[in-house]
Amino acid sequence: MPLRELVCIRCPRGCLLTVDEETLEVKGNFCPRGKDYGMKEVSAPERILTSTVAIKGASLPLCPVKTSAPIPKGKLFEGMKAIAEVSIAAPVAAGDVLVKDFLGIEGVDLVATRSFKKEGN
Ligand code: SF4
């Protein structure tokens, strides 16, 4: 029964979890979110991807972006390559969907996390 120790990152309390890698039994969680996190982290780890994309006509050259939900950890590199191909133009509002179903993952969009007005003419 291989055990894995990890720290729950779902809230600042940071419970130390022990997860049985075979049964996915989680111990050390103070609340149910830790159980969910521990099981997912061992069986199918996911992360929210954050980065920036090029933006034209704004006060800065880059617009911060993130995925609207976590994506499989194994797709992070593919996601960074896909983001490098994206460029947008101002104006943009925080929360605007820039790429729907990012990487073909249904329901997960790439969204802007900062608003920019159109600069200049
Ligand atoms: S198990 Fe619950 S209380 Fe503990 S860190 Fe995770 S979310 Fe926070």
Boltz pocket constraint, residues with backbone or C-beta under 6 A from the ligand:
constraints:
  - pocket:
      binder: B
      contacts: [[A, 8], [A, 9], [A, 10], [A, 11], [A, 12], [A, 13], [A, 14], [A, 15], [A, 28], [A, 29], [A, 30], [A, 31], [A, 32], [A, 33], [A, 34], [A, 35]]
      max_distance: 6.0
